């Protein structure tokens, strides 16, 4: 009797285990479950691609800055400015009427280089 009850309980346990496995697999193969699985895999792939793209962009930016520094050194752009150079020239916003190009303090210059005069 003990032997029969052992095999009976073993069969019941095997049946429960098999039924659970089959039901779980059937739930995984429903269209909703497949859609969720596909969406999750797409998100994971997107995150992986984004991480690689960000890493690539940072590498490109670092190498670009390094190359610009090398080119600046080679062309002398990054060299220090000498103190002997004159300051940059600025155009006067208002003309000086005490300048020698005006004769007798008149309002119009005698030797104007202005090409925008009315002719």
Secondary structure, 3 states (H helix, E strand, C coil): CHHHHHHHHHHHHHHHHHHHHHHHHHHHCCHHHHHHHHHHHHHHHHHHHHHHHHHHHHHHHHHHHHHHHHHHHHHCCCCCCCCCCCCCCCCCCCCCCCCCCCCCCCCCCCCCCCCCCCC
